[in-house]
Amino acid sequence: MNESPLSKSNQSLEQENKHQAFVKLFEDTLRKGNASVPVIEYNLPYSKEDFLSFLVAERKVLLHGSYFGDMEIIEPRQAKDDSKISGNKNAVYGVVDPVLPIFYAIQDKSKIQGVIESGVNENPKTGVREYKFKMPKTILDIKPWTKGVVYIFNSNQFNLEYNDNGEPSGEWTSETPVKPIAKLEVSPSDFRFLEEIEGV
């Protein structure tokens, strides 16, 4: 069944309202900027994932999820992922995907042991991004979730990384400390794959 012109018009209006709400919220947040990192006081009826997607697409920002919510400067840390070229740098990592930083932000690090895996690939036939998440089953069973923060960075502070095929990996790194321009508090309910994590 084809959508009526009225239905399409309503959807277009809803999308415009959503866009304007995102613009206003982010600009209002930045106007509060001071020596600390301003908190985005999120009270919109749209998902935080959608809001982060908007910021990446229109404000050219990068995202970094963390259990630690009070950092004003993010220091480089030694990564230990030998499965990819950029996986073992001493750096601050940022991504353009909104789902992955939410996943890492909601992990209670005091309860986490073992290897945590996450990945995303775009289905070549449908164009849909497909996600996979894994953690030790003993950890998954205790539900190690908490509130966390997604930090938002200016992308001009970072360098784009490439995968083994020489293509952009979706990951960016800074080997010097970085000050976020804002932060968004997130909770387990903001992660839509919470019940789809594989225990191994």
PLY file of the C-alpha trace (Angstrom):
ply
format ascii 1.0
element vertex 200
property float x
property float y
property float z
element edge 199
property int vertex1
property int vertex2
end_header
0.00 0.00 0.00
1.33 3.41 -0.96
1.58 6.11 1.67
-0.78 9.01 1.26
0.66 12.47 0.60
-0.72 13.55 3.98
1.15 10.73 5.74
4.40 11.69 4.02
3.81 15.33 4.92
3.32 14.42 8.59
6.52 12.37 8.58
8.43 15.24 7.01
7.10 17.65 9.63
8.04 15.25 12.43
11.56 14.92 11.03
11.92 18.69 10.84
10.70 19.09 14.43
13.16 16.44 15.56
16.01 18.14 13.72
15.22 21.54 15.17
14.99 20.08 18.68
18.44 18.50 18.29
19.95 21.74 16.95
18.50 23.82 19.81
19.58 21.38 22.51
23.17 21.21 21.31
23.54 24.94 20.73
22.03 25.71 24.14
24.51 23.28 25.71
27.54 24.85 24.04
26.46 28.32 25.14
26.86 27.11 28.73
30.46 26.10 28.05
32.99 27.05 30.69
36.11 25.53 32.24
34.32 22.20 32.72
32.66 19.99 30.15
28.99 20.99 29.73
26.43 18.25 30.29
23.73 17.87 27.65
20.51 17.99 29.67
18.57 15.55 27.55
14.77 15.72 27.86
13.66 15.03 24.28
11.23 12.27 23.20
13.78 10.85 20.73
16.45 8.26 21.35
19.88 9.40 22.45
21.31 7.22 19.69
19.45 9.36 17.13
20.75 12.52 18.78
24.34 11.27 18.62
23.85 10.30 14.97
22.69 13.85 14.27
25.77 15.32 15.95
28.14 13.11 13.96
26.41 13.86 10.65
25.88 17.58 11.03
28.44 18.79 13.57
31.33 16.56 12.48
32.03 15.37 16.00
33.53 12.14 17.34
32.24 10.05 20.22
33.91 8.24 23.11
32.05 6.18 25.69
33.27 5.87 29.28
32.17 4.56 32.67
33.99 7.55 34.17
31.70 10.55 33.94
33.74 13.35 35.47
36.74 13.65 33.16
37.54 17.14 31.87
40.54 16.02 29.84
40.75 12.59 28.20
44.28 11.22 28.36
45.73 8.75 25.83
45.64 5.14 27.02
47.36 2.08 25.66
44.94 -0.03 23.64
45.50 -3.77 23.26
43.67 -4.93 20.17
46.13 -6.68 17.86
43.39 -7.63 15.40
43.73 -4.31 13.55
46.44 -1.83 12.62
45.19 0.94 14.90
44.33 -1.39 17.76
47.40 -1.01 19.96
48.13 2.69 19.97
48.65 4.82 23.05
45.87 7.22 22.13
42.42 8.65 22.75
39.98 6.81 20.48
36.91 8.39 18.93
34.27 6.93 16.61
31.45 8.13 14.40
29.14 5.22 15.22
26.71 6.14 18.04
25.98 2.59 19.23
29.49 1.48 20.22
30.27 4.30 22.68
26.94 3.75 24.44
27.87 0.06 24.85
31.20 0.91 26.50
29.78 3.74 28.60
27.26 1.52 30.40
29.77 -1.14 31.53
30.53 -1.10 35.27
34.30 -1.54 35.08
34.43 -2.76 38.69
32.53 -5.87 37.56
34.16 -6.46 34.17
36.85 -9.07 33.62
37.94 -10.82 30.46
37.66 -9.83 26.82
34.79 -7.64 25.63
34.17 -7.65 21.88
32.12 -5.33 19.71
31.86 -4.94 15.98
29.78 -3.45 13.22
29.58 -4.19 9.51
27.41 -2.76 6.80
25.36 -5.36 4.94
26.33 -4.89 1.26
22.86 -5.89 0.05
20.68 -3.86 2.40
23.05 -1.12 3.58
21.93 -1.86 7.15
24.59 -1.71 9.88
24.79 -5.06 11.66
26.23 -5.24 15.20
27.78 -8.02 17.27
28.63 -7.88 20.96
30.33 -10.55 23.08
31.54 -10.89 26.66
32.27 -13.75 29.07
29.01 -15.45 30.02
29.89 -15.33 33.73
30.11 -11.54 33.49
27.02 -11.19 31.30
24.98 -13.21 33.81
25.57 -10.68 36.59
24.36 -7.83 34.37
27.34 -5.49 34.80
25.49 -2.38 33.69
25.48 1.14 35.04
25.09 4.74 33.94
27.94 6.25 31.96
28.85 9.09 29.65
29.42 9.61 25.94
32.03 12.33 25.48
31.83 14.49 22.36
34.96 15.77 20.62
35.78 18.11 17.75
37.05 15.82 14.99
39.81 18.27 14.04
41.72 17.09 17.11
42.02 13.55 15.68
43.54 11.58 12.81
41.51 9.07 10.81
42.65 5.46 11.05
42.55 2.89 8.24
41.89 -0.85 8.25
44.09 -3.61 6.83
42.63 -2.99 3.36
43.59 0.68 3.41
39.99 1.82 3.86
38.77 4.23 6.58
38.08 2.15 9.68
35.54 4.46 11.33
38.00 4.95 14.19
39.95 8.13 14.88
42.87 8.66 17.27
44.61 11.46 19.11
48.00 10.76 20.69
47.72 13.88 22.83
45.18 14.71 25.58
41.80 15.95 24.35
39.19 18.19 25.97
35.59 17.20 25.15
33.20 19.93 24.01
30.24 18.30 25.77
29.04 15.05 27.30
25.82 13.06 27.28
24.81 10.81 30.15
23.50 7.40 29.07
22.01 4.38 30.84
21.45 0.71 29.92
18.01 1.56 28.51
19.71 3.68 25.84
21.49 0.62 24.43
19.06 -1.16 22.12
21.13 -4.38 21.87
21.22 -5.06 25.61
19.37 -8.38 25.26
21.37 -9.45 22.19
24.86 -9.61 23.71
26.40 -13.05 23.27
27.87 -14.76 26.30
30.98 -16.81 25.50
0 1
1 2
2 3
3 4
4 5
5 6
6 7
7 8
8 9
9 10
10 11
11 12
12 13
13 14
14 15
15 16
16 17
17 18
18 19
19 20
20 21
21 22
22 23
23 24
24 25
25 26
26 27
27 28
28 29
29 30
30 31
31 32
32 33
33 34
34 35
35 36
36 37
37 38
38 39
39 40
40 41
41 42
42 43
43 44
44 45
45 46
46 47
47 48
48 49
49 50
50 51
51 52
52 53
53 54
54 55
55 56
56 57
57 58
58 59
59 60
60 61
61 62
62 63
63 64
64 65
65 66
66 67
67 68
68 69
69 70
70 71
71 72
72 73
73 74
74 75
75 76
76 77
77 78
78 79
79 80
80 81
81 82
82 83
83 84
84 85
85 86
86 87
87 88
88 89
89 90
90 91
91 92
92 93
93 94
94 95
95 96
96 97
97 98
98 99
99 100
100 101
101 102
102 103
103 104
104 105
105 106
106 107
107 108
108 109
109 110
110 111
111 112
112 113
113 114
114 115
115 116
116 117
117 118
118 119
119 120
120 121
121 122
122 123
123 124
124 125
125 126
126 127
127 128
128 129
129 130
130 131
131 132
132 133
133 134
134 135
135 136
136 137
137 138
138 139
139 140
140 141
141 142
142 143
143 144
144 145
145 146
146 147
147 148
148 149
149 150
150 151
151 152
152 153
153 154
154 155
155 156
156 157
157 158
158 159
159 160
160 161
161 162
162 163
163 164
164 165
165 166
166 167
167 168
168 169
169 170
170 171
171 172
172 173
173 174
174 175
175 176
176 177
177 178
178 179
179 180
180 181
181 182
182 183
183 184
184 185
185 186
186 187
187 188
188 189
189 190
190 191
191 192
192 193
193 194
194 195
195 196
196 197
197 198
198 199
